[in-house]
Amino acid sequence: MDVNAKVRDPREHINEEPRNDLGDLMTGFFGMTGFMTVVFFGMVIIKFIFSE
């Protein structure tokens, strides 16, 4: 039985860019934390402006 199977080594990571995964994780985490901090203080300032 002749099977023409194209087997690729999963270690090739063809679709993955060679980037620093930990750096991407930290950038996303601190970026989102910074954005949410700005939103929080913005909402607090708006609350103090419009409350009497």
ModelCIF file with pLDDT and N, C-alpha, C, O atoms, coordinates in Angstrom:
data_MODEL
#
_entry.id   MODEL 
#
_entity.id                         1 
_entity.type                       polymer 
_entity.pdbx_number_of_molecules   1 
#
_entity_poly.entity_id                      1 
_entity_poly.type                           'polypeptide(L)' 
_entity_poly.nstd_linkage                   no 
_entity_poly.nstd_monomer                   no 
_entity_poly.pdbx_seq_one_letter_code       MDVNAKVRDPREHINEEPRNDLGDLMTGFFGMTGFMTVVFFGMVIIKFIFSE 
_entity_poly.pdbx_seq_one_letter_code_can   MDVNAKVRDPREHINEEPRNDLGDLMTGFFGMTGFMTVVFFGMVIIKFIFSE 
_entity_poly.pdbx_strand_id                 A 
#
loop_
_entity_poly_seq.entity_id 
_entity_poly_seq.num 
_entity_poly_seq.mon_id 
_entity_poly_seq.hetero 
1 1  MET n 
1 2  ASP n 
1 3  VAL n 
1 4  ASN n 
1 5  ALA n 
1 6  LYS n 
1 7  VAL n 
1 8  ARG n 
1 9  ASP n 
1 10 PRO n 
1 11 ARG n 
1 12 GLU n 
1 13 HIS n 
1 14 ILE n 
1 15 ASN n 
1 16 GLU n 
1 17 GLU n 
1 18 PRO n 
1 19 ARG n 
1 20 ASN n 
1 21 ASP n 
1 22 LEU n 
1 23 GLY n 
1 24 ASP n 
1 25 LEU n 
1 26 MET n 
1 27 THR n 
1 28 GLY n 
1 29 PHE n 
1 30 PHE n 
1 31 GLY n 
1 32 MET n 
1 33 THR n 
1 34 GLY n 
1 35 PHE n 
1 36 MET n 
1 37 THR n 
1 38 VAL n 
1 39 VAL n 
1 40 PHE n 
1 41 PHE n 
1 42 GLY n 
1 43 MET n 
1 44 VAL n 
1 45 ILE n 
1 46 ILE n 
1 47 LYS n 
1 48 PHE n 
1 49 ILE n 
1 50 PHE n 
1 51 SER n 
1 52 GLU n 
#
_struct_asym.id          A 
_struct_asym.entity_id   1 
#
loop_
_ma_qa_metric.id 
_ma_qa_metric.mode 
_ma_qa_metric.name 
_ma_qa_metric.software_group_id 
_ma_qa_metric.type 
1 global pLDDT . pLDDT 
2 local  pLDDT . pLDDT 
#
_ma_qa_metric_global.metric_id      1 
_ma_qa_metric_global.metric_value   84.00 
_ma_qa_metric_global.model_id       1 
_ma_qa_metric_global.ordinal_id     1 
#
loop_
_ma_qa_metric_local.label_asym_id 
_ma_qa_metric_local.label_comp_id 
_ma_qa_metric_local.label_seq_id 
_ma_qa_metric_local.metric_id 
_ma_qa_metric_local.metric_value 
_ma_qa_metric_local.model_id 
_ma_qa_metric_local.ordinal_id 
A MET 1  2 58.00 1 1  
A ASP 2  2 62.00 1 2  
A VAL 3  2 67.00 1 3  
A ASN 4  2 71.00 1 4  
A ALA 5  2 67.00 1 5  
A LYS 6  2 71.00 1 6  
A VAL 7  2 72.00 1 7  
A ARG 8  2 72.00 1 8  
A ASP 9  2 71.00 1 9  
A PRO 10 2 67.00 1 10 
A ARG 11 2 69.00 1 11 
A GLU 12 2 69.00 1 12 
A HIS 13 2 66.00 1 13 
A ILE 14 2 67.00 1 14 
A ASN 15 2 68.00 1 15 
A GLU 16 2 64.00 1 16 
A GLU 17 2 67.00 1 17 
A PRO 18 2 64.00 1 18 
A ARG 19 2 72.00 1 19 
A ASN 20 2 80.00 1 20 
A ASP 21 2 82.00 1 21 
A LEU 22 2 88.00 1 22 
A GLY 23 2 89.00 1 23 
A ASP 24 2 89.00 1 24 
A LEU 25 2 92.00 1 25 
A MET 26 2 94.00 1 26 
A THR 27 2 94.00 1 27 
A GLY 28 2 95.00 1 28 
A PHE 29 2 97.00 1 29 
A PHE 30 2 98.00 1 30 
A GLY 31 2 98.00 1 31 
A MET 32 2 98.00 1 32 
A THR 33 2 98.00 1 33 
A GLY 34 2 98.00 1 34 
A PHE 35 2 98.00 1 35 
A MET 36 2 98.00 1 36 
A THR 37 2 98.00 1 37 
A VAL 38 2 98.00 1 38 
A VAL 39 2 98.00 1 39 
A PHE 40 2 98.00 1 40 
A PHE 41 2 97.00 1 41 
A GLY 42 2 97.00 1 42 
A MET 43 2 97.00 1 43 
A VAL 44 2 96.00 1 44 
A ILE 45 2 96.00 1 45 
A ILE 46 2 95.00 1 46 
A LYS 47 2 95.00 1 47 
A PHE 48 2 94.00 1 48 
A ILE 49 2 94.00 1 49 
A PHE 50 2 92.00 1 50 
A SER 51 2 85.00 1 51 
A GLU 52 2 68.00 1 52 
#
loop_
_atom_site.group_PDB 
_atom_site.id 
_atom_site.type_symbol 
_atom_site.label_atom_id 
_atom_site.label_alt_id 
_atom_site.label_comp_id 
_atom_site.label_asym_id 
_atom_site.label_entity_id 
_atom_site.label_seq_id 
_atom_site.pdbx_PDB_ins_code 
_atom_site.Cartn_x 
_atom_site.Cartn_y 
_atom_site.Cartn_z 
_atom_site.occupancy 
_atom_site.B_iso_or_equiv 
_atom_site.pdbx_formal_charge 
_atom_site.auth_seq_id 
_atom_site.auth_comp_id 
_atom_site.auth_asym_id 
_atom_site.auth_atom_id 
_atom_site.pdbx_PDB_model_num 
ATOM 1   N N  . MET A 1 1  ? 0.851   -1.173 0.000  1.00 58.00 ? 1  MET A N  1 
ATOM 2   C CA . MET A 1 1  ? 0.000   0.000  0.000  1.00 58.00 ? 1  MET A CA 1 
ATOM 3   C C  . MET A 1 1  ? 0.894   1.233  0.000  1.00 58.00 ? 1  MET A C  1 
ATOM 4   O O  . MET A 1 1  ? 1.750   1.396  0.870  1.00 58.00 ? 1  MET A O  1 
ATOM 5   N N  . ASP A 1 2  ? 0.684   2.091  -0.982 1.00 62.00 ? 2  ASP A N  1 
ATOM 6   C CA . ASP A 1 2  ? 1.511   3.292  -1.120 1.00 62.00 ? 2  ASP A CA 1 
ATOM 7   C C  . ASP A 1 2  ? 0.685   4.508  -0.697 1.00 62.00 ? 2  ASP A C  1 
ATOM 8   O O  . ASP A 1 2  ? -0.300  4.860  -1.346 1.00 62.00 ? 2  ASP A O  1 
ATOM 9   N N  . VAL A 1 3  ? 1.091   5.125  0.369  1.00 67.00 ? 3  VAL A N  1 
ATOM 10  C CA . VAL A 1 3  ? 0.370   6.289  0.885  1.00 67.00 ? 3  VAL A CA 1 
ATOM 11  C C  . VAL A 1 3  ? 1.262   7.512  0.715  1.00 67.00 ? 3  VAL A C  1 
ATOM 12  O O  . VAL A 1 3  ? 2.399   7.531  1.188  1.00 67.00 ? 3  VAL A O  1 
ATOM 13  N N  . ASN A 1 4  ? 0.746   8.524  0.041  1.00 71.00 ? 4  ASN A N  1 
ATOM 14  C CA . ASN A 1 4  ? 1.491   9.768  -0.148 1.00 71.00 ? 4  ASN A CA 1 
ATOM 15  C C  . ASN A 1 4  ? 1.091   10.754 0.945  1.00 71.00 ? 4  ASN A C  1 
ATOM 16  O O  . ASN A 1 4  ? 0.320   11.681 0.698  1.00 71.00 ? 4  ASN A O  1 
ATOM 17  N N  . ALA A 1 5  ? 1.606   10.557 2.130  1.00 67.00 ? 5  ALA A N  1 
ATOM 18  C CA . ALA A 1 5  ? 1.300   11.426 3.259  1.00 67.00 ? 5  ALA A CA 1 
ATOM 19  C C  . ALA A 1 5  ? 2.450   12.406 3.441  1.00 67.00 ? 5  ALA A C  1 
ATOM 20  O O  . ALA A 1 5  ? 3.619   12.022 3.478  1.00 67.00 ? 5  ALA A O  1 
ATOM 21  N N  . LYS A 1 6  ? 2.094   13.663 3.551  1.00 71.00 ? 6  LYS A N  1 
ATOM 22  C CA . LYS A 1 6  ? 3.104   14.696 3.788  1.00 71.00 ? 6  LYS A CA 1 
ATOM 23  C C  . LYS A 1 6  ? 3.147   14.980 5.284  1.00 71.00 ? 6  LYS A C  1 
ATOM 24  O O  . LYS A 1 6  ? 2.260   15.633 5.834  1.00 71.00 ? 6  LYS A O  1 
ATOM 25  N N  . VAL A 1 7  ? 4.173   14.488 5.918  1.00 72.00 ? 7  VAL A N  1 
ATOM 26  C CA . VAL A 1 7  ? 4.316   14.641 7.362  1.00 72.00 ? 7  VAL A CA 1 
ATOM 27  C C  . VAL A 1 7  ? 5.325   15.746 7.617  1.00 72.00 ? 7  VAL A C  1 
ATOM 28  O O  . VAL A 1 7  ? 6.427   15.731 7.070  1.00 72.00 ? 7  VAL A O  1 
ATOM 29  N N  . ARG A 1 8  ? 4.944   16.696 8.443  1.00 72.00 ? 8  ARG A N  1 
ATOM 30  C CA . ARG A 1 8  ? 5.850   17.783 8.809  1.00 72.00 ? 8  ARG A CA 1 
ATOM 31  C C  . ARG A 1 8  ? 6.180   17.712 10.281 1.00 72.00 ? 8  ARG A C  1 
ATOM 32  O O  . ARG A 1 8  ? 5.365   17.298 11.106 1.00 72.00 ? 8  ARG A O  1 
ATOM 33  N N  . ASP A 1 9  ? 7.367   18.118 10.583 1.00 71.00 ? 9  ASP A N  1 
ATOM 34  C CA . ASP A 1 9  ? 7.810   18.132 11.969 1.00 71.00 ? 9  ASP A CA 1 
ATOM 35  C C  . ASP A 1 9  ? 7.104   19.272 12.696 1.00 71.00 ? 9  ASP A C  1 
ATOM 36  O O  . ASP A 1 9  ? 7.224   20.418 12.263 1.00 71.00 ? 9  ASP A O  1 
ATOM 37  N N  . PRO A 1 10 ? 6.378   19.015 13.775 1.00 67.00 ? 10 PRO A N  1 
ATOM 38  C CA . PRO A 1 10 ? 5.665   20.096 14.473 1.00 67.00 ? 10 PRO A CA 1 
ATOM 39  C C  . PRO A 1 10 ? 6.595   21.125 15.102 1.00 67.00 ? 10 PRO A C  1 
ATOM 40  O O  . PRO A 1 10 ? 6.151   22.201 15.503 1.00 67.00 ? 10 PRO A O  1 
ATOM 41  N N  . ARG A 1 11 ? 7.876   20.804 15.191 1.00 69.00 ? 11 ARG A N  1 
ATOM 42  C CA . ARG A 1 11 ? 8.829   21.759 15.766 1.00 69.00 ? 11 ARG A CA 1 
ATOM 43  C C  . ARG A 1 11 ? 9.225   22.849 14.787 1.00 69.00 ? 11 ARG A C  1 
ATOM 44  O O  . ARG A 1 11 ? 9.954   23.770 15.155 1.00 69.00 ? 11 ARG A O  1 
ATOM 45  N N  . GLU A 1 12 ? 8.756   22.763 13.536 1.00 69.00 ? 12 GLU A N  1 
ATOM 46  C CA . GLU A 1 12 ? 9.120   23.774 12.542 1.00 69.00 ? 12 GLU A CA 1 
ATOM 47  C C  . GLU A 1 12 ? 8.463   25.123 12.819 1.00 69.00 ? 12 GLU A C  1 
ATOM 48  O O  . GLU A 1 12 ? 9.055   26.165 12.542 1.00 69.00 ? 12 GLU A O  1 
ATOM 49  N N  . HIS A 1 13 ? 7.256   25.116 13.358 1.00 66.00 ? 13 HIS A N  1 
ATOM 50  C CA . HIS A 1 13 ? 6.502   26.341 13.673 1.00 66.00 ? 13 HIS A CA 1 
ATOM 51  C C  . HIS A 1 13 ? 6.419   27.249 12.445 1.00 66.00 ? 13 HIS A C  1 
ATOM 52  O O  . HIS A 1 13 ? 6.892   28.385 12.461 1.00 66.00 ? 13 HIS A O  1 
ATOM 53  N N  . ILE A 1 14 ? 5.825   26.736 11.410 1.00 67.00 ? 14 ILE A N  1 
ATOM 54  C CA . ILE A 1 14 ? 5.776   27.452 10.139 1.00 67.00 ? 14 ILE A CA 1 
ATOM 55  C C  . ILE A 1 14 ? 4.970   28.746 10.263 1.00 67.00 ? 14 ILE A C  1 
ATOM 56  O O  . ILE A 1 14 ? 5.375   29.776 9.725  1.00 67.00 ? 14 ILE A O  1 
ATOM 57  N N  . ASN A 1 15 ? 3.852   28.706 10.955 1.00 68.00 ? 15 ASN A N  1 
ATOM 58  C CA . ASN A 1 15 ? 2.960   29.869 11.039 1.00 68.00 ? 15 ASN A CA 1 
ATOM 59  C C  . ASN A 1 15 ? 3.259   30.767 12.231 1.00 68.00 ? 15 ASN A C  1 
ATOM 60  O O  . ASN A 1 15 ? 2.538   31.737 12.467 1.00 68.00 ? 15 ASN A O  1 
ATOM 61  N N  . GLU A 1 16 ? 4.282   30.467 12.965 1.00 64.00 ? 16 GLU A N  1 
ATOM 62  C CA . GLU A 1 16 ? 4.589   31.252 14.159 1.00 64.00 ? 16 GLU A CA 1 
ATOM 63  C C  . GLU A 1 16 ? 5.787   32.150 13.900 1.00 64.00 ? 16 GLU A C  1 
ATOM 64  O O  . GLU A 1 16 ? 6.816   31.710 13.385 1.00 64.00 ? 16 GLU A O  1 
ATOM 65  N N  . GLU A 1 17 ? 5.632   33.422 14.269 1.00 67.00 ? 17 GLU A N  1 
ATOM 66  C CA . GLU A 1 17 ? 6.737   34.346 14.121 1.00 67.00 ? 17 GLU A CA 1 
ATOM 67  C C  . GLU A 1 17 ? 7.742   34.103 15.255 1.00 67.00 ? 17 GLU A C  1 
ATOM 68  O O  . GLU A 1 17 ? 7.340   33.828 16.386 1.00 67.00 ? 17 GLU A O  1 
ATOM 69  N N  . PRO A 1 18 ? 9.006   34.200 14.967 1.00 64.00 ? 18 PRO A N  1 
ATOM 70  C CA . PRO A 1 18 ? 10.002  34.006 16.031 1.00 64.00 ? 18 PRO A CA 1 
ATOM 71  C C  . PRO A 1 18 ? 10.097  35.237 16.917 1.00 64.00 ? 18 PRO A C  1 
ATOM 72  O O  . PRO A 1 18 ? 10.986  36.072 16.748 1.00 64.00 ? 18 PRO A O  1 
ATOM 73  N N  . ARG A 1 19 ? 9.179   35.341 17.856 1.00 72.00 ? 19 ARG A N  1 
ATOM 74  C CA . ARG A 1 19 ? 9.133   36.500 18.734 1.00 72.00 ? 19 ARG A CA 1 
ATOM 75  C C  . ARG A 1 19 ? 9.247   36.052 20.182 1.00 72.00 ? 19 ARG A C  1 
ATOM 76  O O  . ARG A 1 19 ? 9.205   34.863 20.495 1.00 72.00 ? 19 ARG A O  1 
ATOM 77  N N  . ASN A 1 20 ? 9.390   37.028 21.041 1.00 80.00 ? 20 ASN A N  1 
ATOM 78  C CA . ASN A 1 20 ? 9.514   36.760 22.464 1.00 80.00 ? 20 ASN A CA 1 
ATOM 79  C C  . ASN A 1 20 ? 8.115   36.662 23.061 1.00 80.00 ? 20 ASN A C  1 
ATOM 80  O O  . ASN A 1 20 ? 7.442   37.681 23.220 1.00 80.00 ? 20 ASN A O  1 
ATOM 81  N N  . ASP A 1 21 ? 7.669   35.463 23.391 1.00 82.00 ? 21 ASP A N  1 
ATOM 82  C CA . ASP A 1 21 ? 6.323   35.272 23.903 1.00 82.00 ? 21 ASP A CA 1 
ATOM 83  C C  . ASP A 1 21 ? 6.131   35.924 25.267 1.00 82.00 ? 21 ASP A C  1 
ATOM 84  O O  . ASP A 1 21 ? 5.071   36.489 25.535 1.00 82.00 ? 21 ASP A O  1 
ATOM 85  N N  . LEU A 1 22 ? 7.135   35.855 26.129 1.00 88.00 ? 22 LEU A N  1 
ATOM 86  C CA . LEU A 1 22 ? 7.010   36.488 27.441 1.00 88.00 ? 22 LEU A CA 1 
ATOM 87  C C  . LEU A 1 22 ? 6.924   38.002 27.296 1.00 88.00 ? 22 LEU A C  1 
ATOM 88  O O  . LEU A 1 22 ? 6.169   38.650 28.020 1.00 88.00 ? 22 LEU A O  1 
ATOM 89  N N  . GLY A 1 23 ? 7.681   38.563 26.379 1.00 89.00 ? 23 GLY A N  1 
ATOM 90  C CA . GLY A 1 23 ? 7.600   40.008 26.129 1.00 89.00 ? 23 GLY A CA 1 
ATOM 91  C C  . GLY A 1 23 ? 6.231   40.410 25.624 1.00 89.00 ? 23 GLY A C  1 
ATOM 92  O O  . GLY A 1 23 ? 5.702   41.449 26.021 1.00 89.00 ? 23 GLY A O  1 
ATOM 93  N N  . ASP A 1 24 ? 5.647   39.593 24.746 1.00 89.00 ? 24 ASP A N  1 
ATOM 94  C CA . ASP A 1 24 ? 4.297   39.877 24.257 1.00 89.00 ? 24 ASP A CA 1 
ATOM 95  C C  . ASP A 1 24 ? 3.279   39.806 25.384 1.00 89.00 ? 24 ASP A C  1 
ATOM 96  O O  . ASP A 1 24 ? 2.364   40.626 25.456 1.00 89.00 ? 24 ASP A O  1 
ATOM 97  N N  . LEU A 1 25 ? 3.439   38.825 26.262 1.00 92.00 ? 25 LEU A N  1 
ATOM 98  C CA . LEU A 1 25 ? 2.526   38.676 27.391 1.00 92.00 ? 25 LEU A CA 1 
ATOM 99  C C  . LEU A 1 25 ? 2.617   39.869 28.331 1.00 92.00 ? 25 LEU A C  1 
ATOM 100 O O  . LEU A 1 25 ? 1.594   40.408 28.755 1.00 92.00 ? 25 LEU A O  1 
ATOM 101 N N  . MET A 1 26 ? 3.831   40.282 28.656 1.00 94.00 ? 26 MET A N  1 
ATOM 102 C CA . MET A 1 26 ? 4.007   41.408 29.572 1.00 94.00 ? 26 MET A CA 1 
ATOM 103 C C  . MET A 1 26 ? 3.518   42.711 28.949 1.00 94.00 ? 26 MET A C  1 
ATOM 104 O O  . MET A 1 26 ? 2.918   43.542 29.632 1.00 94.00 ? 26 MET A O  1 
ATOM 105 N N  . THR A 1 27 ? 3.774   42.892 27.656 1.00 94.00 ? 27 THR A N  1 
ATOM 106 C CA . THR A 1 27 ? 3.298   44.097 26.972 1.00 94.00 ? 27 THR A CA 1 
ATOM 107 C C  . THR A 1 27 ? 1.775   44.170 27.003 1.00 94.00 ? 27 THR A C  1 
ATOM 108 O O  . THR A 1 27 ? 1.203   45.223 27.286 1.00 94.00 ? 27 THR A O  1 
ATOM 109 N N  . GLY A 1 28 ? 1.125   43.056 26.714 1.00 95.00 ? 28 GLY A N  1 
ATOM 110 C CA . GLY A 1 28 ? -0.339  43.026 26.740 1.00 95.00 ? 28 GLY A CA 1 
ATOM 111 C C  . GLY A 1 28 ? -0.893  43.240 28.128 1.00 95.00 ? 28 GLY A C  1 
ATOM 112 O O  . GLY A 1 28 ? -1.868  43.971 28.304 1.00 95.00 ? 28 GLY A O  1 
ATOM 113 N N  . PHE A 1 29 ? -0.283  42.610 29.118 1.00 97.00 ? 29 PHE A N  1 
ATOM 114 C CA . PHE A 1 29 ? -0.778  42.728 30.491 1.00 97.00 ? 29 PHE A CA 1 
ATOM 115 C C  . PHE A 1 29 ? -0.649  44.154 31.005 1.00 97.00 ? 29 PHE A C  1 
ATOM 116 O O  . PHE A 1 29 ? -1.610  44.728 31.517 1.00 97.00 ? 29 PHE A O  1 
ATOM 117 N N  . PHE A 1 30 ? 0.549   44.725 30.865 1.00 98.00 ? 30 PHE A N  1 
ATOM 118 C CA . PHE A 1 30 ? 0.757   46.072 31.396 1.00 98.00 ? 30 PHE A CA 1 
ATOM 119 C C  . PHE A 1 30 ? 0.070   47.123 30.532 1.00 98.00 ? 30 PHE A C  1 
ATOM 120 O O  . PHE A 1 30 ? -0.330  48.173 31.034 1.00 98.00 ? 30 PHE A O  1 
ATOM 121 N N  . GLY A 1 31 ? -0.067  46.850 29.249 1.00 98.00 ? 31 GLY A N  1 
ATOM 122 C CA . GLY A 1 31 ? -0.808  47.773 28.393 1.00 98.00 ? 31 GLY A CA 1 
ATOM 123 C C  . GLY A 1 31 ? -2.275  47.842 28.789 1.00 98.00 ? 31 GLY A C  1 
ATOM 124 O O  . GLY A 1 31 ? -2.850  48.926 28.888 1.00 98.00 ? 31 GLY A O  1 
ATOM 125 N N  . MET A 1 32 ? -2.874  46.683 29.015 1.00 98.00 ? 32 MET A N  1 
ATOM 126 C CA . MET A 1 32 ? -4.286  46.651 29.420 1.00 98.00 ? 32 MET A CA 1 
ATOM 127 C C  . MET A 1 32 ? -4.457  47.221 30.824 1.00 98.00 ? 32 MET A C  1 
ATOM 128 O O  . MET A 1 32 ? -5.433  47.923 31.089 1.00 98.00 ? 32 MET A O  1 
ATOM 129 N N  . THR A 1 33 ? -3.521  46.928 31.725 1.00 98.00 ? 33 THR A N  1 
ATOM 130 C CA . THR A 1 33 ? -3.586  47.487 33.077 1.00 98.00 ? 33 THR A CA 1 
ATOM 131 C C  . THR A 1 33 ? -3.494  49.008 33.036 1.00 98.00 ? 33 THR A C  1 
ATOM 132 O O  . THR A 1 33 ? -4.239  49.693 33.736 1.00 98.00 ? 33 THR A O  1 
ATOM 133 N N  . GLY A 1 34 ? -2.587  49.539 32.222 1.00 98.00 ? 34 GLY A N  1 
ATOM 134 C CA . GLY A 1 34 ? -2.461  50.990 32.085 1.00 98.00 ? 34 GLY A CA 1 
ATOM 135 C C  . GLY A 1 34 ? -3.710  51.619 31.495 1.00 98.00 ? 34 GLY A C  1 
ATOM 136 O O  . GLY A 1 34 ? -4.160  52.669 31.953 1.00 98.00 ? 34 GLY A O  1 
ATOM 137 N N  . PHE A 1 35 ? -4.271  50.972 30.473 1.00 98.00 ? 35 PHE A N  1 
ATOM 138 C CA . PHE A 1 35 ? -5.496  51.487 29.857 1.00 98.00 ? 35 PHE A CA 1 
ATOM 139 C C  . PHE A 1 35 ? -6.652  51.503 30.855 1.00 98.00 ? 35 PHE A C  1 
ATOM 140 O O  . PHE A 1 35 ? -7.395  52.481 30.927 1.00 98.00 ? 35 PHE A O  1 
ATOM 141 N N  . MET A 1 36 ? -6.806  50.426 31.625 1.00 98.00 ? 36 MET A N  1 
ATOM 142 C CA . MET A 1 36 ? -7.887  50.363 32.607 1.00 98.00 ? 36 MET A CA 1 
ATOM 143 C C  . MET A 1 36 ? -7.670  51.364 33.744 1.00 98.00 ? 36 MET A C  1 
ATOM 144 O O  . MET A 1 36 ? -8.640  51.878 34.301 1.00 98.00 ? 36 MET A O  1 
ATOM 145 N N  . THR A 1 37 ? -6.428  51.644 34.090 1.00 98.00 ? 37 THR A N  1 
ATOM 146 C CA . THR A 1 37 ? -6.146  52.662 35.110 1.00 98.00 ? 37 THR A CA 1 
ATOM 147 C C  . THR A 1 37 ? -6.559  54.040 34.621 1.00 98.00 ? 37 THR A C  1 
ATOM 148 O O  . THR A 1 37 ? -7.151  54.817 35.370 1.00 98.00 ? 37 THR A O  1 
ATOM 149 N N  . VAL A 1 38 ? -6.248  54.345 33.366 1.00 98.00 ? 38 VAL A N  1 
ATOM 150 C CA . VAL A 1 38 ? -6.654  55.633 32.788 1.00 98.00 ? 38 VAL A CA 1 
ATOM 151 C C  . VAL A 1 38 ? -8.177  55.743 32.736 1.00 98.00 ? 38 VAL A C  1 
ATOM 152 O O  . VAL A 1 38 ? -8.735  56.791 33.061 1.00 98.00 ? 38 VAL A O  1 
ATOM 153 N N  . VAL A 1 39 ? -8.850  54.666 32.328 1.00 98.00 ? 39 VAL A N  1 
ATOM 154 C CA . VAL A 1 39 ? -10.320 54.671 32.283 1.00 98.00 ? 39 VAL A CA 1 
ATOM 155 C C  . VAL A 1 39 ? -10.891 54.857 33.685 1.00 98.00 ? 39 VAL A C  1 
ATOM 156 O O  . VAL A 1 39 ? -11.845 55.613 33.867 1.00 98.00 ? 39 VAL A O  1 
ATOM 157 N N  . PHE A 1 40 ? -10.321 54.177 34.675 1.00 98.00 ? 40 PHE A N  1 
ATOM 158 C CA . PHE A 1 40 ? -10.813 54.290 36.048 1.00 98.00 ? 40 PHE A CA 1 
ATOM 159 C C  . PHE A 1 40 ? -10.715 55.722 36.552 1.00 98.00 ? 40 PHE A C  1 
ATOM 160 O O  . PHE A 1 40 ? -11.695 56.273 37.053 1.00 98.00 ? 40 PHE A O  1 
ATOM 161 N N  . PHE A 1 41 ? -9.523  56.336 36.420 1.00 97.00 ? 41 PHE A N  1 
ATOM 162 C CA . PHE A 1 41 ? -9.373  57.696 36.921 1.00 97.00 ? 41 PHE A CA 1 
ATOM 163 C C  . PHE A 1 41 ? -10.196 58.685 36.105 1.00 97.00 ? 41 PHE A C  1 
ATOM 164 O O  . PHE A 1 41 ? -10.662 59.693 36.637 1.00 97.00 ? 41 PHE A O  1 
ATOM 165 N N  . GLY A 1 42 ? -10.377 58.405 34.826 1.00 97.00 ? 42 GLY A N  1 
ATOM 166 C CA . GLY A 1 42 ? -11.263 59.247 34.019 1.00 97.00 ? 42 GLY A CA 1 
ATOM 167 C C  . GLY A 1 42 ? -12.691 59.201 34.532 1.00 97.00 ? 42 GLY A C  1 
ATOM 168 O O  . GLY A 1 42 ? -13.354 60.235 34.617 1.00 97.00 ? 42 GLY A O  1 
ATOM 169 N N  . MET A 1 43 ? -13.167 58.022 34.872 1.00 97.00 ? 43 MET A N  1 
ATOM 170 C CA . MET A 1 43 ? -14.531 57.884 35.399 1.00 97.00 ? 43 MET A CA 1 
ATOM 171 C C  . MET A 1 43 ? -14.662 58.557 36.769 1.00 97.00 ? 43 MET A C  1 
ATOM 172 O O  . MET A 1 43 ? -15.691 59.163 37.067 1.00 97.00 ? 43 MET A O  1 
ATOM 173 N N  . VAL A 1 44 ? -13.622 58.452 37.597 1.00 96.00 ? 44 VAL A N  1 
ATOM 174 C CA . VAL A 1 44 ? -13.657 59.107 38.909 1.00 96.00 ? 44 VAL A CA 1 
ATOM 175 C C  . VAL A 1 44 ? -13.716 60.619 38.740 1.00 96.00 ? 44 VAL A C  1 
ATOM 176 O O  . VAL A 1 44 ? -14.474 61.288 39.443 1.00 96.00 ? 44 VAL A O  1 
ATOM 177 N N  . ILE A 1 45 ? -12.934 61.164 37.824 1.00 96.00 ? 45 ILE A N  1 
ATOM 178 C CA . ILE A 1 45 ? -12.943 62.613 37.576 1.00 96.00 ? 45 ILE A CA 1 
ATOM 179 C C  . ILE A 1 45 ? -14.297 63.056 37.051 1.00 96.00 ? 45 ILE A C  1 
ATOM 180 O O  . ILE A 1 45 ? -14.828 64.079 37.482 1.00 96.00 ? 45 ILE A O  1 
ATOM 181 N N  . ILE A 1 46 ? -14.862 62.289 36.117 1.00 95.00 ? 46 ILE A N  1 
ATOM 182 C CA . ILE A 1 46 ? -16.200 62.622 35.588 1.00 95.00 ? 46 ILE A CA 1 
ATOM 183 C C  . ILE A 1 46 ? -17.247 62.573 36.695 1.00 95.00 ? 46 ILE A C  1 
ATOM 184 O O  . ILE A 1 46 ? -18.145 63.414 36.742 1.00 95.00 ? 46 ILE A O  1 
ATOM 185 N N  . LYS A 1 47 ? -17.134 61.583 37.588 1.00 95.00 ? 47 LYS A N  1 
ATOM 186 C CA . LYS A 1 47 ? -18.080 61.486 38.703 1.00 95.00 ? 47 LYS A CA 1 
ATOM 187 C C  . LYS A 1 47 ? -18.004 62.714 39.600 1.00 95.00 ? 47 LYS A C  1 
ATOM 188 O O  . LYS A 1 47 ? -19.036 63.242 40.013 1.00 95.00 ? 47 LYS A O  1 
ATOM 189 N N  . PHE A 1 48 ? -16.788 63.174 39.908 1.00 94.00 ? 48 PHE A N  1 
ATOM 190 C CA . PHE A 1 48 ? -16.644 64.342 40.771 1.00 94.00 ? 48 PHE A CA 1 
ATOM 191 C C  . PHE A 1 48 ? -17.087 65.621 40.083 1.00 94.00 ? 48 PHE A C  1 
ATOM 192 O O  . PHE A 1 48 ? -17.563 66.542 40.747 1.00 94.00 ? 48 PHE A O  1 
ATOM 193 N N  . ILE A 1 49 ? -16.941 65.698 38.759 1.00 94.00 ? 49 ILE A N  1 
ATOM 194 C CA . ILE A 1 49 ? -17.362 66.895 38.034 1.00 94.00 ? 49 ILE A CA 1 
ATOM 195 C C  . ILE A 1 49 ? -18.887 67.010 38.013 1.00 94.00 ? 49 ILE A C  1 
ATOM 196 O O  . ILE A 1 49 ? -19.429 68.099 38.204 1.00 94.00 ? 49 ILE A O  1 
ATOM 197 N N  . PHE A 1 50 ? -19.578 65.895 37.781 1.00 92.00 ? 50 PHE A N  1 
ATOM 198 C CA . PHE A 1 50 ? -21.020 65.937 37.604 1.00 92.00 ? 50 PHE A CA 1 
ATOM 199 C C  . PHE A 1 50 ? -21.814 65.669 38.881 1.00 92.00 ? 50 PHE A C  1 
ATOM 200 O O  . PHE A 1 50 ? -23.040 65.777 38.867 1.00 92.00 ? 50 PHE A O  1 
ATOM 201 N N  . SER A 1 51 ? -21.152 65.327 39.979 1.00 85.00 ? 51 SER A N  1 
ATOM 202 C CA . SER A 1 51 ? -21.899 65.113 41.215 1.00 85.00 ? 51 SER A CA 1 
ATOM 203 C C  . SER A 1 51 ? -21.957 66.424 41.999 1.00 85.00 ? 51 SER A C  1 
ATOM 204 O O  . SER A 1 51 ? -21.041 67.244 41.952 1.00 85.00 ? 51 SER A O  1 
ATOM 205 N N  . GLU A 1 52 ? -23.030 66.586 42.696 1.00 68.00 ? 52 GLU A N  1 
ATOM 206 C CA . GLU A 1 52 ? -23.189 67.818 43.467 1.00 68.00 ? 52 GLU A CA 1 
ATOM 207 C C  . GLU A 1 52 ? -23.340 67.514 44.938 1.00 68.00 ? 52 GLU A C  1 
ATOM 208 O O  . GLU A 1 52 ? -23.485 68.431 45.746 1.00 68.00 ? 52 GLU A O  1 
#
